[in-house]
Amino acid sequence: MGCPLKQGGGLYVRLSIGAVILAAGEASRLGGRPKPLLALGGVPLIRRLLVALSAAGVDAVVVVTGGPHGGAIEAAVADFPLQLLRNPSPGDGQVSSVRLGLAALPAHCDAMLMCLADQPLINGDDLVALIRAYKQRGEARAVVPRVDGARGNPVLLDFALRDQVLAGGERFGCRQWIDAHPEAVSYFDSGNRHYLEDVDTPDDLSAFEQRYGHALAWPPQSETT
């Protein structure tokens, strides 16, 4: 009969999860400096995210970089076991990086995790909670964290949707699929603001420091590159 905990999407079902980290943004509202290299406690945000992914048991990671800071971001994560992709046209928008990353994920994955490289507080426990919600999603095809009614990140989708997303055209990505299929989305409601925090503007940097008492600092080289 087997272990009941392994039936019906229980906690101990082993999933193979592939993650795409979007790190090709131009950060025009932050002076064009590389947001993934902003450091919290001396550790760049993209490295913090990679540690969290490892702690959550994610099996494969694709990092999509691009633009003038692509090389610096790639150097910052060179010691992690992952695949690096350079988006040749990051100005085409985030969807172009999403599509590159999805196409590169290994075919053995059961689910795909779409991650932003500028979320300072996402940790392993946050990702484990999201994966648990995915296992308990029922018939839904995607799980999206939601805090006080606001959608957050990362999002987790059935890997079987990859071909459907990629067939949607150059301006169609995971967000567009989620918006087009609300009936297939399960919201993971949480009071955890980690899923909402990201940095896009100087005001976001100030608000983060005021809210948490910790500053996000640019590495010295980012001031001139």
BALOBA-1460 file (C-alpha; in Angstrom, 3 decimals):
// residues 225
<rec num="1" residu="m" x="0.000" y="0.000" z="0.000"/>
<rec num="2" residu="g" x="2.951" y="2.324" z="0.536"/>
<rec num="3" residu="c" x="3.519" y="5.264" z="2.803"/>
<rec num="4" residu="p" x="0.469" y="7.580" z="2.988"/>
<rec num="5" residu="l" x="2.731" y="10.603" z="3.199"/>
<rec num="6" residu="k" x="3.987" y="9.856" z="-0.308"/>
<rec num="7" residu="q" x="0.522" y="9.783" z="-1.851"/>
<rec num="8" residu="g" x="-1.567" y="12.672" z="-3.160"/>
<rec num="9" residu="g" x="1.217" y="15.231" z="-3.341"/>
<rec num="10" residu="g" x="2.324" y="14.839" z="0.273"/>
<rec num="11" residu="l" x="5.230" y="16.643" z="1.855"/>
<rec num="12" residu="y" x="7.739" y="13.882" z="1.115"/>
<rec num="13" residu="v" x="7.093" y="13.572" z="-2.609"/>
<rec num="14" residu="r" x="10.469" y="14.178" z="-4.286"/>
<rec num="15" residu="l" x="10.278" y="16.755" z="-7.040"/>
<rec num="16" residu="s" x="12.994" y="17.698" z="-9.470"/>
<rec num="17" residu="i" x="12.916" y="21.484" z="-9.642"/>
<rec num="18" residu="g" x="14.742" y="23.683" z="-12.100"/>
<rec num="19" residu="a" x="15.198" y="27.372" z="-11.315"/>
<rec num="20" residu="v" x="15.698" y="30.295" z="-13.669"/>
<rec num="21" residu="i" x="17.312" y="33.405" z="-12.145"/>
<rec num="22" residu="l" x="16.640" y="36.593" z="-14.076"/>
<rec num="23" residu="a" x="19.751" y="38.777" z="-13.784"/>
<rec num="24" residu="a" x="19.823" y="40.670" z="-17.085"/>
<rec num="25" residu="g" x="17.839" y="43.754" z="-16.123"/>
<rec num="26" residu="e" x="19.272" y="47.150" z="-17.012"/>
<rec num="27" residu="a" x="18.277" y="48.732" z="-13.659"/>
<rec num="28" residu="s" x="17.718" y="52.081" z="-15.359"/>
<rec num="29" residu="r" x="15.906" y="53.450" z="-12.296"/>
<rec num="30" residu="l" x="18.956" y="52.679" z="-10.157"/>
<rec num="31" residu="g" x="21.493" y="54.414" z="-12.345"/>
<rec num="32" residu="g" x="22.194" y="51.349" z="-14.466"/>
<rec num="33" residu="r" x="24.107" y="49.569" z="-11.700"/>
<rec num="34" residu="p" x="23.847" y="45.763" z="-11.316"/>
<rec num="35" residu="k" x="21.118" y="45.006" z="-8.786"/>
<rec num="36" residu="p" x="22.140" y="41.324" z="-8.383"/>
<rec num="37" residu="l" x="25.467" y="42.532" z="-6.957"/>
<rec num="38" residu="l" x="23.906" y="44.685" z="-4.260"/>
<rec num="39" residu="a" x="25.103" y="43.186" z="-0.999"/>
<rec num="40" residu="l" x="23.232" y="42.468" z="2.218"/>
<rec num="41" residu="g" x="25.559" y="41.658" z="5.097"/>
<rec num="42" residu="g" x="28.441" y="41.689" z="2.654"/>
<rec num="43" residu="v" x="26.922" y="38.966" z="0.429"/>
<rec num="44" residu="p" x="25.619" y="39.855" z="-3.072"/>
<rec num="45" residu="l" x="21.904" y="39.244" z="-3.493"/>
<rec num="46" residu="i" x="22.392" y="36.730" z="-6.284"/>
<rec num="47" residu="r" x="24.703" y="34.638" z="-4.115"/>
<rec num="48" residu="r" x="22.215" y="34.768" z="-1.243"/>
<rec num="49" residu="l" x="19.557" y="33.462" z="-3.629"/>
<rec num="50" residu="l" x="21.799" y="30.650" z="-4.843"/>
<rec num="51" residu="v" x="22.439" y="29.549" z="-1.261"/>
<rec num="52" residu="a" x="18.678" y="29.583" z="-0.624"/>
<rec num="53" residu="l" x="18.018" y="27.477" z="-3.725"/>
<rec num="54" residu="s" x="20.599" y="24.954" z="-2.600"/>
<rec num="55" residu="a" x="19.086" y="24.800" z="0.887"/>
<rec num="56" residu="a" x="15.646" y="24.150" z="-0.624"/>
<rec num="57" residu="g" x="16.937" y="21.232" z="-2.678"/>
<rec num="58" residu="v" x="16.590" y="22.777" z="-6.136"/>
<rec num="59" residu="d" x="18.222" y="20.481" z="-8.673"/>
<rec num="60" residu="a" x="19.243" y="22.732" z="-11.570"/>
<rec num="61" residu="v" x="19.822" y="26.462" z="-11.891"/>
<rec num="62" residu="v" x="20.062" y="28.634" z="-14.994"/>
<rec num="63" residu="v" x="21.226" y="32.236" z="-14.537"/>
<rec num="64" residu="v" x="20.409" y="34.636" z="-17.371"/>
<rec num="65" residu="t" x="22.628" y="37.714" z="-17.484"/>
<rec num="66" residu="g" x="23.079" y="40.442" z="-20.057"/>
<rec num="67" residu="g" x="24.125" y="43.993" z="-20.724"/>
<rec num="68" residu="p" x="27.314" y="45.729" z="-19.579"/>
<rec num="69" residu="h" x="27.350" y="44.044" z="-16.153"/>
<rec num="70" residu="g" x="26.831" y="40.487" z="-17.380"/>
<rec num="71" residu="g" x="30.492" y="39.589" z="-16.954"/>
<rec num="72" residu="a" x="30.669" y="40.908" z="-13.390"/>
<rec num="73" residu="i" x="27.537" y="38.994" z="-12.383"/>
<rec num="74" residu="e" x="28.832" y="35.817" z="-13.988"/>
<rec num="75" residu="a" x="32.146" y="36.186" z="-12.137"/>
<rec num="76" residu="a" x="30.278" y="36.570" z="-8.836"/>
<rec num="77" residu="v" x="28.586" y="33.171" z="-9.220"/>
<rec num="78" residu="a" x="31.303" y="31.243" z="-11.059"/>
<rec num="79" residu="d" x="31.910" y="28.923" z="-8.102"/>
<rec num="80" residu="f" x="28.315" y="27.628" z="-8.046"/>
<rec num="81" residu="p" x="27.164" y="24.581" z="-10.053"/>
<rec num="82" residu="l" x="24.849" y="26.243" z="-12.538"/>
<rec num="83" residu="q" x="24.396" y="27.131" z="-16.187"/>
<rec num="84" residu="l" x="25.109" y="30.683" z="-17.327"/>
<rec num="85" residu="l" x="23.367" y="32.244" z="-20.306"/>
<rec num="86" residu="r" x="23.964" y="35.704" z="-21.748"/>
<rec num="87" residu="n" x="20.884" y="37.432" z="-23.168"/>
<rec num="88" residu="p" x="22.128" y="39.179" z="-26.318"/>
<rec num="89" residu="s" x="19.182" y="41.601" z="-26.283"/>
<rec num="90" residu="p" x="18.287" y="42.422" z="-22.663"/>
<rec num="91" residu="g" x="16.635" y="45.622" z="-23.857"/>
<rec num="92" residu="d" x="13.866" y="43.448" z="-25.277"/>
<rec num="93" residu="g" x="12.568" y="43.088" z="-21.732"/>
<rec num="94" residu="q" x="12.385" y="40.497" z="-18.990"/>
<rec num="95" residu="v" x="10.308" y="38.107" z="-21.098"/>
<rec num="96" residu="s" x="13.270" y="37.557" z="-23.412"/>
<rec num="97" residu="s" x="15.346" y="36.350" z="-20.457"/>
<rec num="98" residu="v" x="12.492" y="34.199" z="-19.160"/>
<rec num="99" residu="r" x="12.247" y="32.426" z="-22.493"/>
<rec num="100" residu="l" x="16.012" y="31.860" z="-22.748"/>
<rec num="101" residu="g" x="16.108" y="30.417" z="-19.245"/>
<rec num="102" residu="l" x="13.113" y="28.133" z="-19.742"/>
<rec num="103" residu="a" x="14.551" y="26.707" z="-22.945"/>
<rec num="104" residu="a" x="17.771" y="25.811" z="-21.128"/>
<rec num="105" residu="l" x="16.220" y="23.909" z="-18.200"/>
<rec num="106" residu="p" x="16.902" y="20.160" z="-18.264"/>
<rec num="107" residu="a" x="14.047" y="17.979" z="-19.491"/>
<rec num="108" residu="h" x="13.927" y="15.836" z="-16.338"/>
<rec num="109" residu="c" x="12.444" y="18.642" z="-14.215"/>
<rec num="110" residu="d" x="8.976" y="18.306" z="-12.679"/>
<rec num="111" residu="a" x="8.568" y="22.014" z="-11.899"/>
<rec num="112" residu="m" x="10.187" y="25.316" z="-12.817"/>
<rec num="113" residu="l" x="10.891" y="28.121" z="-10.369"/>
<rec num="114" residu="m" x="11.141" y="31.644" z="-11.756"/>
<rec num="115" residu="c" x="13.330" y="33.855" z="-9.564"/>
<rec num="116" residu="l" x="14.290" y="37.531" z="-9.489"/>
<rec num="117" residu="a" x="17.906" y="38.326" z="-8.651"/>
<rec num="118" residu="d" x="17.038" y="41.418" z="-6.582"/>
<rec num="119" residu="q" x="14.967" y="39.998" z="-3.707"/>
<rec num="120" residu="p" x="17.088" y="40.604" z="-0.595"/>
<rec num="121" residu="l" x="15.263" y="38.419" z="1.911"/>
<rec num="122" residu="i" x="14.281" y="35.209" z="0.122"/>
<rec num="123" residu="n" x="15.810" y="32.305" z="2.036"/>
<rec num="124" residu="g" x="15.698" y="28.530" z="2.015"/>
<rec num="125" residu="d" x="12.710" y="28.360" z="4.378"/>
<rec num="126" residu="d" x="10.720" y="30.669" z="2.100"/>
<rec num="127" residu="l" x="11.419" y="28.430" z="-0.885"/>
<rec num="128" residu="v" x="10.613" y="25.254" z="1.062"/>
<rec num="129" residu="a" x="7.257" y="26.780" z="2.038"/>
<rec num="130" residu="l" x="6.529" y="27.640" z="-1.598"/>
<rec num="131" residu="i" x="7.481" y="24.121" z="-2.727"/>
<rec num="132" residu="r" x="5.232" y="22.658" z="-0.045"/>
<rec num="133" residu="a" x="2.345" y="24.787" z="-1.338"/>
<rec num="134" residu="y" x="3.080" y="23.523" z="-4.845"/>
<rec num="135" residu="k" x="2.889" y="19.912" z="-3.671"/>
<rec num="136" residu="q" x="-0.491" y="20.669" z="-2.105"/>
<rec num="137" residu="r" x="-1.871" y="22.652" z="-5.067"/>
<rec num="138" residu="g" x="-4.450" y="20.108" z="-6.224"/>
<rec num="139" residu="e" x="-5.313" y="20.570" z="-9.897"/>
<rec num="140" residu="a" x="-3.604" y="23.967" z="-10.246"/>
<rec num="141" residu="r" x="-0.689" y="24.311" z="-12.676"/>
<rec num="142" residu="a" x="1.105" y="27.241" z="-11.013"/>
<rec num="143" residu="v" x="1.645" y="28.519" z="-7.475"/>
<rec num="144" residu="v" x="2.112" y="32.230" z="-6.767"/>
<rec num="145" residu="p" x="2.868" y="33.666" z="-3.317"/>
<rec num="146" residu="r" x="0.469" y="36.394" z="-2.222"/>
<rec num="147" residu="v" x="0.909" y="38.766" z="0.717"/>
<rec num="148" residu="d" x="-1.914" y="41.108" z="1.762"/>
<rec num="149" residu="g" x="-3.480" y="40.707" z="-1.664"/>
<rec num="150" residu="a" x="-0.265" y="41.528" z="-3.576"/>
<rec num="151" residu="r" x="1.381" y="38.936" z="-5.810"/>
<rec num="152" residu="g" x="4.980" y="38.117" z="-4.963"/>
<rec num="153" residu="n" x="7.935" y="36.126" z="-6.237"/>
<rec num="154" residu="p" x="9.332" y="33.566" z="-6.951"/>
<rec num="155" residu="v" x="6.594" y="31.639" z="-8.770"/>
<rec num="156" residu="l" x="6.520" y="27.885" z="-9.324"/>
<rec num="157" residu="l" x="4.945" y="26.233" z="-12.355"/>
<rec num="158" residu="d" x="4.470" y="22.735" z="-13.746"/>
<rec num="159" residu="f" x="7.362" y="21.919" z="-16.029"/>
<rec num="160" residu="a" x="4.842" y="20.549" z="-18.534"/>
<rec num="161" residu="l" x="3.871" y="24.171" z="-19.225"/>
<rec num="162" residu="r" x="7.289" y="25.029" z="-20.623"/>
<rec num="163" residu="d" x="6.493" y="24.122" z="-24.217"/>
<rec num="164" residu="q" x="3.172" y="25.935" z="-23.980"/>
<rec num="165" residu="v" x="4.879" y="29.105" z="-22.778"/>
<rec num="166" residu="l" x="7.613" y="28.918" z="-25.405"/>
<rec num="167" residu="a" x="4.998" y="28.418" z="-28.132"/>
<rec num="168" residu="g" x="3.304" y="31.662" z="-27.107"/>
<rec num="169" residu="g" x="5.598" y="33.999" z="-29.017"/>
<rec num="170" residu="e" x="8.497" y="36.273" z="-28.146"/>
<rec num="171" residu="r" x="6.453" y="38.477" z="-25.794"/>
<rec num="172" residu="f" x="4.893" y="35.566" z="-23.900"/>
<rec num="173" residu="g" x="6.413" y="34.288" z="-20.661"/>
<rec num="174" residu="c" x="5.361" y="32.771" z="-17.352"/>
<rec num="175" residu="r" x="3.671" y="35.937" z="-16.090"/>
<rec num="176" residu="q" x="1.617" y="36.133" z="-19.276"/>
<rec num="177" residu="w" x="0.608" y="32.487" z="-18.898"/>
<rec num="178" residu="i" x="-0.458" y="33.073" z="-15.290"/>
<rec num="179" residu="d" x="-2.491" y="36.132" z="-16.284"/>
<rec num="180" residu="a" x="-4.151" y="34.190" z="-19.112"/>
<rec num="181" residu="h" x="-5.073" y="31.169" z="-16.953"/>
<rec num="182" residu="p" x="-6.350" y="32.448" z="-13.581"/>
<rec num="183" residu="e" x="-8.365" y="29.274" z="-13.107"/>
<rec num="184" residu="a" x="-5.136" y="27.238" z="-13.107"/>
<rec num="185" residu="v" x="-3.317" y="29.342" z="-10.497"/>
<rec num="186" residu="s" x="-3.156" y="28.512" z="-6.799"/>
<rec num="187" residu="y" x="-2.252" y="31.437" z="-4.536"/>
<rec num="188" residu="f" x="-0.052" y="30.719" z="-1.560"/>
<rec num="189" residu="d" x="-1.347" y="33.283" z="0.930"/>
<rec num="190" residu="s" x="1.276" y="34.258" z="3.470"/>
<rec num="191" residu="g" x="2.098" y="37.060" z="5.856"/>
<rec num="192" residu="n" x="5.763" y="36.759" z="4.869"/>
<rec num="193" residu="r" x="6.905" y="39.974" z="3.178"/>
<rec num="194" residu="h" x="10.054" y="38.294" z="1.915"/>
<rec num="195" residu="y" x="8.076" y="37.386" z="-1.204"/>
<rec num="196" residu="l" x="7.320" y="41.055" z="-1.913"/>
<rec num="197" residu="e" x="10.613" y="42.776" z="-1.194"/>
<rec num="198" residu="d" x="12.697" y="43.783" z="-4.194"/>
<rec num="199" residu="v" x="14.648" y="46.874" z="-5.183"/>
<rec num="200" residu="d" x="13.954" y="48.983" z="-8.255"/>
<rec num="201" residu="t" x="14.563" y="52.599" z="-7.180"/>
<rec num="202" residu="p" x="16.666" y="54.602" z="-4.697"/>
<rec num="203" residu="d" x="13.502" y="54.984" z="-2.613"/>
<rec num="204" residu="d" x="13.280" y="51.185" z="-2.382"/>
<rec num="205" residu="l" x="16.811" y="51.076" z="-0.970"/>
<rec num="206" residu="s" x="15.944" y="53.684" z="1.655"/>
<rec num="207" residu="a" x="12.647" y="52.002" z="2.534"/>
<rec num="208" residu="f" x="14.364" y="48.649" z="2.949"/>
<rec num="209" residu="e" x="16.911" y="50.083" z="5.375"/>
<rec num="210" residu="q" x="14.218" y="51.881" z="7.364"/>
<rec num="211" residu="r" x="12.005" y="48.789" z="7.516"/>
<rec num="212" residu="y" x="14.659" y="46.207" z="8.426"/>
<rec num="213" residu="g" x="17.561" y="48.195" z="9.843"/>
<rec num="214" residu="h" x="20.018" y="46.809" z="7.310"/>
<rec num="215" residu="a" x="21.474" y="48.658" z="4.339"/>
<rec num="216" residu="l" x="21.950" y="47.248" z="0.867"/>
<rec num="217" residu="a" x="25.415" y="48.269" z="-0.315"/>
<rec num="218" residu="w" x="26.916" y="48.467" z="-3.783"/>
<rec num="219" residu="p" x="30.226" y="46.701" z="-4.332"/>
<rec num="220" residu="p" x="32.980" y="49.259" z="-5.046"/>
<rec num="221" residu="q" x="33.371" y="48.274" z="-8.698"/>
<rec num="222" residu="s" x="29.681" y="48.906" z="-9.416"/>
<rec num="223" residu="e" x="30.176" y="52.604" z="-8.830"/>
<rec num="224" residu="t" x="32.253" y="52.918" z="-11.980"/>
<rec num="225" residu="t" x="31.168" y="50.010" z="-14.221"/>
